[in-house]
Amino acid sequence: MSSFFISCAQGLSQFVVDELKPFGIEGKMSATGVSFEGEIKDAYQACLWSRCASKVFLVLKSGKFKDLDKLHFELQSFPWSAHLGLEQTFLISVTATKNPHLNTHFAALRVKDAVVDYFQELMEDRPNVAKEDPDLRFHVHISEHEYTLYLDLSGISLHKRGFRLDAGIAPIKENLAAALLYKSGWPEKARQQQHFLDPLCGAGTILIEAALMARDIAPGLFRQYFGFFKWKQHQAQIWQECVDAANVRAEAGDAFYVGKLHGVELSTRMIGITKINADRARVLKNMSFYNQPFQRFNKPVDFVSGLIVTNPPYGERLGDEDELKTTYAELGDWFKKDFKGYCAGVITSNEALGKSMGLKARKVNKFYNGALECLYLQFDIEDKYFVNRERLAQVKQTLDMAEYLADGGEDFKNRLSKNRKKFEKWAQLKNIECYRVYNSDLPEFNLAIDVYKDALVVQEFAAPKTIDPDKALVRMEKAMALIPLIYPEINSKQIYLKLRIRQKGAAQYEKVTDDKAYFKVQEGAALFWVNLSDYLDTGLFLDHRDVRLLIGRITQNKRFLNLFAYTGTASVHAAIGGATTTTTVDMSATYLTWADENFELNNLTTGTDHKLVQADVIKWLIDEVDFIEREPLMKQKESKYDVIFMDPPSFSNSKRMEGILDIQQDHMALIDHAMTLLDVEGVLIFSTNFRRFKLDAQILDSYNIENISLSTLPEDFARDPKIRQCYKIQEKK
């Protein structure tokens, strides 16, 4: 018997447990997944049949964790050759919980070294690391006092079924789609030969998952590769028996299910993608497609009983919520017109859009689509659940200006008016075009308002769970109605509303619409392109204005390095200030292109003197430090910088990074590496917007550190001194 662990998205553990039961596997749920004891065949069945799992891991070793040196020592003696051959490639990943000072990137390097040292000592040779498509993946999870070493039996995530060539725009993951279908009781409905309909099917993820369930087809049958295929202990005969049995069930299921699956989609391209993927999944039979808006789709005559599940747009793409309210309202009306007596499910991350449907949900479930918290609304389409939307609209129309001014509205209007007079005068004196005019000055109006020349950006901060969401929505509506009264000269189309929530990975930098609303603004001697609609951030962090101006003043005849550079604005200031060279490092090709355009806007040419480097900053730092340590004399001058600016995110788990960045636990390693690249007389400017950030005591002992947070905080942000922390760090003399 061996121990296994199945990881899955939050909220899907119960479905995974239920999927294991038919194979006689008793799974135990935890916060992050499902564990079980069994034979290797059980793990194969989980890989082959689980529709909701992300990965299946085999537990290889566990032990007490003290530090990385002890971990390296213990894993160096682990019998790696029982699992991995010299000719094979491997990859190590590390995660950690309750261990704030552990840097997972460096931990992964130490585990990799343990593997290499084991083979070097035993065979005087070593297998190679492969960051893309390794033969074997090993994973180490470290908690406060323990660690566990796993073999990843899945390889890439199990939600990637293997039949999908193209997913289209913003797809729902297959394992979440399966969970929605389980929640709606689709397997039982399919056994009753009921039909299925997705009126906004996109690239057909939900539709195809419904067909696979209905036909009892194992989702893993189409994958060309699993993580155990090149494992030394892989039992190919047992795996083939599992596959053969799954194929027998698929043939029987295909013959049994004679219901129809209908997909409605406006995009011809999406229908084409769905057909190709469905054909590769062997479920195209009995599927019907309708290239039209759902509003014009008439219920098929034979659709006597069935299930409707769909994933409409969420309104996460900024500026389109009003349009989407119409779409959701029409979807609700369409349900009520043609589908009385049916069950339906709609997933959305925007509760207000769900309420626009004019239907009360019988049940509301919380799921996560990636990092995005979503609601799955389950409807019984019956008269008793219908909402009189016209009556509600009439009630809303009675909310006149007196009501907008009530319950704090007048206080907000007066405060914004006062702030406008104050900061407009200040900005004119300082020749500042972009500044913050309101910053949650009144707690009940939890939003920020930024001026960008002749436009406004309104950032609504997600209300805490203690605040009634309906009240928060009313206050936001009040604010949006009152802001134009204070800025009557600004066209309503030039007022951009954004919702700020805690983002993971690179989410705060991802494109959310494609309006391409770029225009030029000036900051000191520099010109920058800003975009007020397409991203959550505009390309210019206003709270760093004084830091950028400081960089422009101290970089004359200096070599400047900008890490986590975003759109390169600090690098432009350095170049204008007379820096001999600038190096701008960021992981995003999109933002480096933006940085290049910012350089060009200021008549500066990128290339030899002003380099743009697309890289995982942490890996780039490690590689640069390793190079200096290997070649201390050869290229030391070229590798050193006089001024370094580092403004990392508070947290990132981007797929393009190796591991996870947590600034509180990782800042010491980041600073140490940056200081290695710094000339002995140089200065590192380190900044973070993590409000609970505290410098590690070892950093304070190792370097001369000056807290310049307040001295570099612009006046328009002085009301919130904790918005970010900034330090000037130098070598001790």
C-alpha positions in Angstrom: 0.0 0.0 0.0 1.2 3.5 -0.8 0.0 7.0 0.1 -1.4 9.3 -2.5 -2.6 12.9 -2.6 -4.9 14.5 -5.2 -4.8 18.3 -5.5 -7.9 20.1 -6.7 -9.4 23.6 -6.9 -11.0 25.0 -3.8 -14.5 23.5 -3.3 -14.0 20.5 -5.5 -12.7 18.0 -2.9 -16.1 16.4 -2.3 -16.6 15.7 -6.0 -13.1 14.0 -6.2 -14.0 11.8 -3.1 -17.2 10.8 -4.9 -15.4 10.0 -8.1 -13.0 7.6 -6.2 -15.8 5.6 -4.5 -16.8 3.4 -7.5 -13.2 2.1 -7.6 -13.3 1.2 -3.9 -11.0 4.0 -2.9 -11.8 5.8 0.3 -10.6 9.4 0.0 -10.1 11.8 2.9 -10.8 15.5 2.2 -8.5 18.3 3.3 -8.4 22.0 2.6 -6.2 21.5 -0.5 -7.3 18.2 -1.9 -7.9 14.5 -1.2 -5.6 11.8 0.3 -6.0 8.1 0.1 -4.1 4.8 0.7 -4.0 2.3 -2.2 -2.1 0.5 -4.9 -0.6 2.0 -8.0 -3.7 0.9 -10.0 -5.8 3.1 -7.8 -3.7 6.1 -8.7 -3.9 5.2 -12.4 -7.7 5.1 -12.1 -7.7 8.5 -10.4 -5.6 10.0 -13.3 -7.8 8.4 -15.9 -11.2 9.0 -14.4 -11.3 12.1 -12.1 -13.0 14.9 -13.9 -12.4 17.4 -11.0 -8.8 16.6 -9.9 -5.8 18.8 -10.8 -3.0 16.4 -10.0 -2.3 13.0 -8.5 0.8 12.6 -6.4 2.6 9.6 -5.0 4.1 10.2 -1.5 7.8 9.2 -1.7 9.1 10.4 1.7 8.2 12.6 4.6 10.2 13.9 7.5 10.9 16.7 10.0 11.9 20.0 8.6 14.5 22.2 10.3 16.2 24.1 7.6 17.3 23.7 3.9 20.7 22.3 4.9 19.0 19.4 6.8 16.5 18.9 3.9 19.4 18.7 1.4 21.2 16.2 3.7 18.2 13.9 4.0 17.2 14.0 0.4 20.7 13.4 -0.8 20.5 9.9 0.7 17.0 9.3 -0.8 17.2 6.4 -3.5 16.5 8.6 -6.5 17.8 6.0 -8.9 14.8 3.8 -8.0 12.6 6.3 -9.8 14.8 8.3 -12.2 17.5 7.2 -14.7 20.7 9.1 -15.7 19.4 9.5 -19.2 16.1 11.1 -18.0 15.3 14.8 -17.2 13.6 16.0 -14.1 12.1 19.1 -12.6 11.7 20.1 -8.9 9.0 22.3 -7.5 8.5 23.4 -3.9 5.5 24.9 -2.0 5.4 26.0 1.6 2.9 26.9 4.3 3.4 28.4 7.7 7.0 29.0 6.9 7.3 32.7 6.3 11.1 32.9 5.9 11.4 30.1 3.4 12.1 31.0 -0.2 10.6 28.3 -2.3 12.9 29.1 -5.3 16.0 28.5 -3.3 14.5 25.5 -1.6 13.9 24.0 -5.1 17.5 24.6 -6.0 18.6 22.8 -2.8 16.4 19.8 -3.6 17.8 19.8 -7.1 21.3 19.8 -5.7 20.4 16.9 -3.5 19.3 14.9 -6.6 22.5 15.8 -8.5 24.8 15.1 -5.5 23.2 11.7 -5.1 23.9 10.6 -8.6 27.3 12.2 -8.7 28.4 10.3 -5.6 26.8 7.0 -6.8 27.5 7.1 -10.5 29.8 10.0 -11.1 27.3 11.4 -13.5 23.9 13.2 -13.2 20.5 13.5 -15.0 19.6 16.9 -16.4 17.0 19.4 -15.3 14.3 20.3 -17.9 12.1 23.2 -17.3 9.8 22.3 -20.2 8.5 18.7 -20.7 10.6 16.9 -18.1 10.5 13.1 -18.0 9.7 13.2 -14.2 8.4 15.9 -11.9 9.1 15.8 -8.2 7.4 18.1 -5.7 8.2 19.0 -2.1 5.8 20.6 0.2 7.2 22.2 3.4 5.1 23.1 6.4 6.2 24.6 9.6 8.1 21.6 10.9 7.6 18.9 8.3 8.2 18.2 4.6 6.8 15.7 2.1 8.4 14.6 -1.1 6.0 13.6 -3.9 6.2 12.2 -7.4 3.8 13.9 -9.8 2.0 11.1 -11.5 -0.1 13.5 -13.7 2.4 15.6 -15.4 0.5 18.6 -16.7 -2.8 19.4 -14.9 -5.5 16.8 -15.4 -8.0 19.5 -16.5 -6.1 19.4 -19.8 -7.9 16.5 -21.3 -5.8 16.1 -24.4 -8.4 16.6 -27.1 -8.6 20.4 -27.0 -6.6 22.2 -29.7 -8.0 25.6 -29.1 -9.9 27.0 -26.1 -11.0 30.4 -27.3 -11.1 33.5 -25.1 -11.4 33.3 -21.3 -12.5 29.6 -21.1 -13.8 27.9 -18.0 -11.5 25.0 -16.9 -12.8 21.5 -17.6 -12.6 20.5 -13.9 -14.8 23.4 -12.9 -17.2 22.7 -15.7 -17.4 19.1 -14.5 -18.2 20.3 -10.9 -21.0 22.5 -12.2 -22.5 19.5 -14.0 -22.2 17.3 -10.9 -23.8 20.0 -8.8 -26.8 20.1 -11.2 -27.2 16.4 -11.1 -26.3 15.9 -14.8 -25.1 12.3 -14.6 -28.5 11.1 -13.3 -30.3 13.3 -15.8 -28.2 11.8 -18.6 -29.0 8.3 -17.4 -32.7 9.3 -17.9 -31.8 10.3 -21.5 -32.4 14.0 -20.9 -31.1 16.6 -23.3 -28.5 19.3 -22.6 -28.3 22.9 -23.7 -25.6 25.6 -23.4 -27.0 28.9 -24.9 -23.6 30.7 -24.7 -21.3 27.7 -25.4 -18.2 29.6 -26.5 -15.5 26.9 -27.3 -17.8 24.2 -25.9 -16.0 23.3 -22.6 -19.2 22.7 -20.6 -21.0 21.1 -23.6 -18.1 18.6 -24.2 -17.8 17.8 -20.5 -21.6 17.1 -20.4 -21.2 14.7 -23.4 -18.3 12.9 -21.8 -20.3 12.4 -18.6 -23.4 11.3 -20.5 -21.4 8.7 -22.5 -19.3 7.5 -19.4 -16.1 8.4 -21.2 -13.0 8.7 -19.0 -11.6 12.2 -19.4 -8.0 10.9 -19.3 -8.4 8.6 -22.4 -7.3 11.4 -24.8 -4.1 12.4 -23.1 -1.0 11.4 -24.9 1.2 11.6 -21.8 1.0 11.2 -18.0 3.8 11.9 -15.5 4.2 8.3 -14.7 4.9 7.1 -18.3 8.7 7.4 -17.9 8.8 6.5 -14.2 11.0 3.5 -13.5 8.3 1.8 -11.5 5.5 2.4 -14.0 3.5 -0.8 -14.4 2.5 -0.6 -18.1 0.4 -3.7 -18.1 -1.8 -2.5 -15.2 -2.2 0.9 -16.9 -3.2 -0.8 -20.1 -5.8 -2.9 -18.3 -7.3 0.4 -16.9 -7.3 2.0 -20.3 -8.9 -1.1 -21.9 -11.7 -1.2 -19.3 -12.3 2.5 -19.8 -12.6 2.0 -23.6 -15.2 -0.8 -23.0 -17.2 1.5 -20.8 -17.0 4.3 -23.3 -18.3 2.1 -26.1 -21.2 1.0 -23.9 -21.9 4.6 -22.9 -21.9 5.7 -26.4 -24.5 3.2 -27.4 -26.6 3.9 -24.3 -26.9 7.7 -24.4 -29.2 8.8 -27.2 -30.0 12.3 -25.8 -29.1 15.4 -27.7 -26.7 18.2 -26.8 -27.3 21.7 -28.1 -24.8 24.5 -28.3 -25.8 28.0 -29.2 -23.0 30.5 -30.1 -22.8 33.8 -32.0 -19.2 33.2 -33.1 -18.7 31.0 -36.1 -15.1 30.5 -35.1 -16.1 29.2 -31.6 -18.5 26.7 -33.1 -15.7 25.5 -35.4 -13.4 25.1 -32.4 -16.1 23.2 -30.5 -16.8 20.8 -33.4 -13.1 20.0 -33.8 -12.6 19.4 -30.1 -15.8 17.4 -29.7 -14.8 15.2 -32.7 -11.4 14.5 -31.1 -13.2 13.6 -27.9 -15.5 11.2 -29.8 -18.7 13.0 -28.7 -19.7 15.0 -31.8 -22.5 12.5 -32.5 -25.9 13.8 -31.4 -24.6 17.4 -31.0 -26.4 20.2 -32.7 -25.0 23.7 -33.1 -26.8 27.0 -33.8 -24.8 30.0 -35.1 -27.0 32.7 -33.7 -27.6 34.8 -30.5 -29.5 32.8 -27.9 -32.2 35.5 -28.0 -33.3 34.2 -31.4 -32.9 30.5 -30.5 -36.2 28.5 -30.3 -36.4 25.5 -28.0 -36.1 22.3 -30.1 -39.4 20.3 -30.4 -37.8 17.2 -28.8 -36.3 19.1 -25.9 -39.0 17.8 -23.5 -36.7 17.4 -20.5 -33.2 18.5 -19.9 -30.6 20.7 -18.3 -29.3 24.2 -19.2 -25.9 25.2 -18.0 -23.9 28.2 -19.3 -20.9 30.4 -18.5 -21.8 33.9 -19.8 -19.3 36.8 -19.6 -18.7 38.0 -16.0 -18.2 41.7 -16.5 -14.5 41.3 -15.4 -13.6 43.1 -18.5 -13.9 46.8 -17.5 -16.5 49.1 -19.0 -18.9 46.5 -20.2 -21.1 45.9 -17.1 -24.0 48.0 -18.3 -24.1 46.1 -21.6 -23.8 42.8 -19.8 -26.7 43.6 -17.5 -28.8 43.7 -20.7 -27.4 40.3 -21.7 -28.2 38.7 -18.4 -31.7 40.3 -18.3 -32.4 38.9 -21.8 -31.0 35.5 -20.7 -33.5 35.5 -17.7 -36.4 36.5 -20.0 -35.4 33.8 -22.5 -35.4 31.2 -19.7 -38.9 32.4 -18.5 -40.3 32.5 -22.0 -39.4 29.0 -23.4 -38.1 26.9 -20.5 -40.7 26.9 -17.7 -40.3 23.7 -15.7 -36.6 23.2 -16.6 -33.5 23.4 -14.4 -30.7 25.8 -15.3 -27.3 26.8 -13.9 -25.4 30.0 -14.6 -21.9 30.7 -13.3 -20.8 34.3 -12.8 -18.4 36.3 -10.6 -20.7 39.3 -10.6 -23.6 39.0 -8.3 -25.2 42.1 -9.6 -25.3 40.6 -13.1 -27.0 37.5 -11.7 -29.7 39.6 -10.1 -30.3 41.3 -13.5 -31.8 38.0 -14.7 -35.1 38.6 -13.0 -35.0 35.1 -11.5 -34.5 34.1 -7.9 -31.9 31.3 -7.6 -33.0 28.2 -5.8 -29.5 27.6 -4.7 -26.2 29.6 -4.8 -22.9 27.8 -4.7 -19.4 29.3 -4.4 -16.7 28.1 -6.8 -13.3 29.4 -8.1 -12.5 29.8 -11.7 -8.7 30.1 -11.3 -8.3 32.8 -8.6 -11.6 34.4 -9.4 -14.4 33.7 -6.9 -17.6 32.8 -8.7 -21.2 32.1 -7.8 -23.0 29.2 -9.5 -26.7 30.1 -9.6 -29.1 27.1 -9.8 -32.5 27.9 -11.1 -35.8 26.1 -11.1 -37.6 28.0 -13.9 -41.0 28.3 -12.3 -43.4 31.2 -11.8 -42.8 31.4 -8.1 -39.2 32.4 -8.7 -39.9 35.1 -11.3 -39.0 38.7 -10.3 -41.0 41.7 -11.6 -38.1 43.6 -13.1 -40.3 46.5 -14.3 -41.6 47.1 -10.9 -38.0 47.1 -9.5 -37.0 49.5 -12.2 -39.8 51.9 -11.3 -38.7 51.8 -7.7 -35.1 52.6 -8.7 -36.2 55.5 -10.8 -37.8 57.1 -7.8 -34.3 57.5 -6.3 -33.9 61.2 -7.0 -31.0 63.5 -6.2 -32.2 64.0 -2.6 -31.8 60.2 -2.1 -28.4 60.3 -3.6 -27.4 62.9 -1.1 -28.9 61.0 1.8 -27.0 58.5 4.0 -23.6 60.0 3.5 -24.0 61.1 -0.1 -23.8 64.8 0.7 -20.7 64.3 2.8 -19.0 62.5 -0.1 -20.0 65.3 -2.5 -18.7 67.9 -0.2 -15.4 66.1 0.5 -14.7 65.5 -3.2 -15.5 69.1 -4.0 -13.1 70.3 -1.2 -10.4 67.8 -2.4 -10.7 69.0 -6.0 -10.0 72.6 -5.0 -7.1 71.7 -2.8 -5.3 69.2 -5.1 -6.1 71.0 -8.4 -4.3 74.1 -7.1 -1.4 72.0 -5.8 -1.1 70.0 -9.0 -1.0 73.2 -11.1 1.8 74.7 -8.9 3.8 71.5 -9.2 3.0 71.0 -12.9 1.5 67.5 -12.2 -1.0 66.1 -14.7 -1.8 62.8 -12.9 -2.7 62.7 -9.2 -5.1 61.2 -6.6 -7.9 63.5 -5.6 -9.8 61.1 -3.3 -8.5 58.1 -1.3 -11.2 56.5 0.8 -11.4 59.7 2.8 -14.8 58.6 4.1 -14.8 54.9 5.2 -18.3 54.2 3.9 -17.2 55.3 0.4 -14.3 53.0 0.0 -12.9 54.1 -3.4 -10.0 56.0 -4.9 -10.3 58.7 -7.6 -7.4 59.6 -9.8 -7.1 62.5 -12.3 -5.4 61.8 -15.6 -5.4 65.2 -17.4 -9.0 65.3 -18.7 -10.1 61.9 -17.4 -10.9 60.2 -14.1 -10.2 56.7 -12.9 -12.5 55.5 -10.1 -11.2 52.5 -8.3 -13.8 50.7 -6.1 -12.2 48.6 -3.4 -14.1 45.4 -2.7 -16.1 45.7 0.4 -15.1 43.6 3.4 -17.3 40.7 4.3 -18.7 42.6 7.2 -20.3 45.1 4.9 -23.7 44.3 3.3 -22.9 44.0 -0.4 -26.2 45.6 -1.3 -25.3 48.7 0.8 -21.9 48.8 -0.8 -23.5 48.7 -4.3 -25.9 51.5 -3.4 -23.0 53.7 -2.1 -21.0 53.0 -5.3 -24.0 54.0 -7.4 -24.3 57.2 -5.4 -20.7 58.0 -5.9 -20.9 57.5 -9.6 -23.9 59.7 -9.8 -22.3 62.5 -7.7 -18.8 62.5 -9.3 -20.0 64.2 -12.5 -21.5 67.0 -10.4 -18.0 67.8 -9.1 -16.4 67.4 -12.5 -19.1 68.5 -15.0 -16.5 69.3 -17.7 -15.4 65.6 -18.0 -17.4 63.5 -20.4 -19.0 60.5 -18.8 -17.1 58.3 -21.3 -13.9 59.6 -19.8 -14.8 58.3 -16.3 -13.4 54.8 -15.9 -14.6 52.5 -13.1 -12.5 49.6 -11.9 -13.0 47.1 -9.1 -9.9 46.4 -7.0 -9.7 43.0 -5.3 -6.8 41.0 -3.9 -5.1 39.7 -7.0 -2.9 36.6 -7.3 0.0 36.0 -9.6 0.1 38.5 -12.4 -3.7 39.1 -12.4 -3.4 42.8 -11.7 -1.4 43.1 -14.9 -3.5 41.1 -17.2 -5.5 42.6 -20.0 -9.2 42.9 -19.1 -10.6 44.7 -22.2 -9.2 45.8 -25.6 -10.3 49.4 -26.0 -6.7 50.6 -26.6 -7.4 53.9 -24.7 -3.8 55.1 -24.7 -2.9 58.8 -24.4 0.2 60.8 -23.3 0.8 62.3 -19.9 3.8 64.2 -18.6 5.6 63.6 -15.3 8.6 65.9 -14.7 10.7 65.9 -17.8 9.3 62.5 -18.9 6.4 61.6 -21.2 4.5 58.3 -20.7 1.7 56.4 -22.4 -1.1 55.5 -20.0 -4.1 53.3 -20.6 -7.2 53.9 -18.5 -9.4 51.0 -19.6 -7.6 47.9 -20.8 -5.9 46.9 -17.5 -6.6 47.2 -13.8 -3.5 49.5 -13.6 -2.9 52.3 -15.9 0.8 51.9 -16.6 1.8 54.6 -14.1 1.9 54.0 -10.3 1.1 57.5 -9.0 2.3 56.8 -5.5 5.8 56.2 -6.9 5.9 59.6 -8.6 8.5 61.1 -6.1 10.6 57.9 -6.2 10.8 58.1 -10.0 11.8 61.7 -9.8 14.5 60.8 -7.2 15.8 58.1 -9.5 16.1 60.7 -12.3 18.2 62.9 -10.0 20.6 60.3 -8.6 21.4 58.3 -11.8 23.5 60.8 -13.8 26.5 58.9 -15.1 25.4 55.8 -13.3 24.4 52.3 -14.4 20.8 51.7 -13.5 18.9 48.4 -13.0 15.1 48.3 -12.8 13.7 45.0 -11.5 10.0 44.1 -11.7 10.0 47.1 -14.0 6.3 47.1 -15.2 6.1 49.7 -18.0 9.7 51.0 -17.5 8.8 54.5 -16.2 11.6 54.5 -13.6 14.1 53.5 -16.4 12.9 56.4 -18.6 13.5 58.9 -15.7 17.0 57.4 -15.2 17.8 57.7 -18.9 16.5 61.3 -19.1 18.5 62.0 -15.9 21.7 61.0 -17.7 22.2 57.3 -16.7 25.0 55.8 -18.8 23.1 52.5 -19.1 19.7 51.2 -18.0 18.6 47.6 -17.7 14.8 47.0 -17.5 13.7 43.5 -16.4 10.2 42.2 -16.3 8.4 38.9 -17.0 5.7 40.4 -19.3 6.4 40.9 -23.0 3.3 43.2 -23.1 4.7 45.6 -20.5 8.2 45.6 -22.0 6.7 46.6 -25.3 4.9 49.3 -23.4 8.3 50.3 -21.9 9.9 50.4 -25.3 7.1 52.8 -26.5 7.7 55.0 -23.4 11.4 55.2 -24.3 10.5 56.0 -27.9 8.1 58.7 -26.8 11.0 60.4 -25.1 13.3 60.1 -28.1 15.3 57.4 -26.4 16.4 54.2 -28.2 16.4 50.8 -26.5 19.1 48.3 -27.3 22.8 48.7 -26.4 22.6 51.4 -23.7 19.0 50.9 -22.6 18.3 47.2 -22.5 14.9 45.6 -22.1 15.0 42.0 -20.7 12.0 39.7 -20.6 12.6 37.2 -17.7 11.4 35.8 -14.5 13.1 38.4 -12.3 13.9 36.0 -9.5 15.5 33.5 -11.9 17.3 36.3 -13.7 18.7 37.5 -10.3 19.9 34.1 -9.4 21.5 33.5 -12.8 23.3 36.9 -12.6 24.6 36.2 -9.1 25.7 32.7 -10.0 27.6 34.2 -13.0 29.4 36.7 -10.8 30.3 34.0 -8.2 31.7 31.7 -11.0 33.5 34.5 -12.9 34.4 37.1 -10.2 37.0 38.9 -12.3 36.0 38.3 -15.9 32.8 40.4 -16.1 32.4 41.9 -12.7 32.4 45.5 -13.9 29.8 44.8 -16.6 27.6 42.9 -14.1 27.6 45.6 -11.4 25.1 48.5 -11.2 25.3 51.8 -9.3 21.6 52.3 -8.7 19.0 49.5 -8.5 15.3 50.0 -8.1 13.2 47.0 -7.1 9.4 47.1 -6.6 8.2 43.5 -6.5 4.6 42.4 -6.2 3.4 41.4 -2.7 2.5 38.0 -3.9 2.7 36.2 -7.3 2.0 32.6 -8.4 2.2 33.3 -12.1 2.5 30.2 -14.3 5.4 32.0 -16.0 7.4 32.0 -12.7 9.2 29.1 -11.1 7.4 28.7 -7.8 5.6 31.4 -5.7 6.8 34.9 -4.7 5.7 36.0 -1.2 7.4 39.4 -0.5 7.4 39.0 3.3 9.2 35.7 3.3 11.3 36.2 0.1 12.4 39.9 0.5 15.6 39.0 2.3 16.8 36.7 -0.5 15.8 39.3 -3.1 17.6 42.1 -1.4 20.7 39.9 -0.8 20.9 39.0 -4.5 20.3 42.6 -5.7 23.0 43.8 -3.3 25.4 41.3 -4.9 24.9 43.0 -8.2 25.4 46.5 -6.7 28.6 48.4 -6.8 30.1 48.9 -3.3 29.3 52.6 -3.4 25.9 52.0 -5.0 22.3 52.3 -3.7 19.3 49.9 -3.8 15.9 51.5 -3.6 13.5 48.8 -2.4 9.8 49.3 -2.4 6.7 47.3 -1.5 3.0 48.0 -1.2 2.4 45.1 1.3 0.8 47.0 4.2 2.0 44.5 6.9 5.5 44.3 5.6 8.4 44.2 8.1 12.1 44.1 7.2 13.8 41.0 8.4 16.2 41.6 11.3 19.1 40.0 9.4 18.7 42.6 6.6 18.8 45.4 9.2 22.0 43.9 10.6 23.6 43.4 7.2 23.2 46.8 5.5 22.8 50.4 6.1 19.1 51.1 5.6 17.3 54.4 5.5 13.5 54.4 5.5 12.5 56.9 2.9 8.8 55.9 2.8 7.5 59.3 4.1 10.0 61.5 2.4 9.1 60.0 -1.0 5.4 59.9 -0.4 3.6 62.5 -2.6 1.2 64.9 -1.0 -1.8 63.4 -2.7 -1.1 60.1 -1.0 -0.1 61.6 2.4 -3.6 60.6 3.8 -2.6 57.0 3.6 1.1 56.7 4.7 0.9 52.9 4.7 0.1 52.6 1.0 3.7 51.5 0.4 7.1 51.3 2.1 10.3 52.4 0.5 13.9 51.9 1.7 17.4 53.1 0.6 19.8 50.3 1.1 23.6 50.5 1.0 26.6 48.4 2.0 28.0 49.0 5.4 31.3 50.9 5.3 
